[in-house]
Each structure stands twice: as C-alpha cells, then as structure tokens.
Amino acid sequence: MSRGSRVLTVLYIAVALWLAYCTVRTWGDVPAWTTLAMAAASLAPVLGVVRETVIADERRAVAVLREREGRRAAWRDAAAAAVARAEVEAACCERWWTSCATEHDPNCAHRTSWGTTA
C-alpha cells in the first residue's frame, strides 16, 4: 500500500469513528431517522478502506505481471538474437553461392577446403 493510500485509510477510519461516536451521542435526543442516517454515513468510509486495499492488491498484481512479462521479453530477445545469428551465419554461405564461390568467409564453419585432395 502506498503512503497516500495509508493516509486515506487513516482518514477514512477517523471519519467512520467520529460519525459512529456522533451517532451514539445523539441516540434518543434527535429524530430516529437522523440517527439512522448518521449510522449509515458512518459505514460509508468503511467502503473507502475496502477500496484502498483492493487498489493496493491490484497494484501488487500488476507489478508481478509486469516483472514476469519483462522476463518473458528478455527470453524472447535472446531467442531473436539466436535466430538473427543463425541467419547471419547462413548469409555467408548464401553470399558464397551467389558470388559463384569467389567470396566466402574464411571463418565459416560450412567452408570446405578445395585445395587439398584426399
């Protein structure tokens, strides 16, 4: 829960307690409907506390999902780099074929030595 959410939660609890106190103090001195209205109003801040806790849980869940997605993205980037590396290595042989065997990377693993006969 963030600092702002904690402050709001404390304020909601304080307002709920104050309204509950006022409800008890006015019981019997004022018309019943006003006492019941104040009792209902003292329950409204409880909804605010529940809302703040739900928002905090959702933020935590989103942070976990973002962290998981970051790991998946890193894995996908590594896989894409491996595919690109394989394509670059294959491009050497592709260049060899398209240049009528005049250009070939000397470090290519697919290169065969034509100068030696067995």
C-alpha positions in Angstrom: 0.0 0.0 0.0 1.4 3.4 -0.9 1.9 6.2 1.5 -1.1 8.1 0.1 -3.3 5.1 0.4 -2.3 4.7 4.0 -3.1 8.3 4.7 -6.5 8.0 3.1 -7.2 4.8 5.1 -6.4 6.5 8.3 -8.6 9.4 7.4 -11.5 7.0 6.4 -11.1 5.3 9.8 -11.1 8.6 11.7 -14.2 9.8 9.9 -16.0 6.5 10.5 -15.1 6.6 14.2 -16.2 10.2 14.5 -19.6 9.5 12.8 -20.1 6.4 15.0 -19.4 8.5 18.1 -21.8 11.2 17.0 -24.4 8.5 16.3 -24.1 7.1 19.8 -24.2 10.6 21.4 -27.3 11.7 19.5 -29.3 8.4 20.1 -32.6 9.3 21.6 -32.1 13.1 21.5 -32.9 13.6 17.8 -35.4 12.0 15.5 -34.7 8.4 14.7 -34.3 8.9 11.0 -31.3 11.3 11.6 -29.6 8.8 13.9 -30.1 6.1 11.3 -28.8 8.3 8.5 -25.7 9.1 10.6 -25.2 5.4 11.3 -25.4 4.7 7.6 -23.0 7.5 6.9 -20.5 6.0 9.4 -20.4 2.9 7.3 -19.5 4.8 4.0 -15.8 5.3 5.0 -15.5 1.6 5.5 -16.1 1.2 1.8 -13.3 3.6 1.2 -10.9 1.4 3.3 -12.0 -1.7 1.3 -11.5 0.2 -1.9 -7.9 1.3 -0.9 -7.0 -2.3 0.0 -8.4 -3.6 -3.3 -6.4 -1.0 -5.2 -3.3 -1.9 -3.3 -3.8 -5.6 -4.2 -4.3 -4.8 -7.9 -1.2 -2.7 -8.0 0.8 -5.6 -6.5 -0.7 -8.0 -9.1 0.1 -5.6 -11.9 3.7 -5.2 -10.7 4.1 -9.0 -10.6 2.7 -9.4 -14.1 5.0 -6.6 -15.4 8.0 -8.3 -13.9 7.0 -11.7 -15.4 6.5 -10.1 -18.8 9.9 -8.4 -18.5 11.4 -11.9 -18.0 9.5 -13.3 -21.0 10.6 -10.3 -23.1 14.2 -10.9 -22.2 13.9 -14.6 -23.2 12.2 -13.6 -26.5 15.1 -11.1 -27.2 17.6 -13.8 -26.6 15.8 -16.2 -28.9 15.5 -13.5 -31.6 19.3 -12.8 -31.2 20.0 -16.5 -31.7 17.8 -16.6 -34.9 19.5 -13.5 -36.2 22.9 -15.0 -35.5 21.9 -18.1 -37.4 20.7 -16.1 -40.3 23.9 -14.1 -40.5 25.9 -17.3 -40.5 23.7 -18.7 -43.3 24.2 -15.4 -45.2 27.9 -16.2 -45.5 27.1 -19.4 -47.4 24.4 -17.6 -49.3 26.9 -14.9 -50.4 29.3 -17.8 -51.4 26.7 -19.3 -53.7 25.5 -16.1 -55.2 29.1 -14.9 -55.9 29.9 -18.1 -57.8 32.2 -19.3 -55.0 34.5 -16.3 -55.2 33.6 -14.8 -51.8 33.4 -16.8 -48.7 34.1 -16.0 -45.1 37.4 -17.8 -44.0 35.9 -18.5 -40.6 32.7 -20.1 -41.8 32.0 -23.5 -40.4 30.5 -24.6 -43.7 33.5 -23.8 -45.8 35.3 -26.8 -47.3 38.8 -26.7 -48.4 39.0 -27.4 -52.1 42.8 -27.1 -52.3 43.5 -30.4 -50.7 42.7 -33.7 -52.3 42.5 -37.0 -50.5 
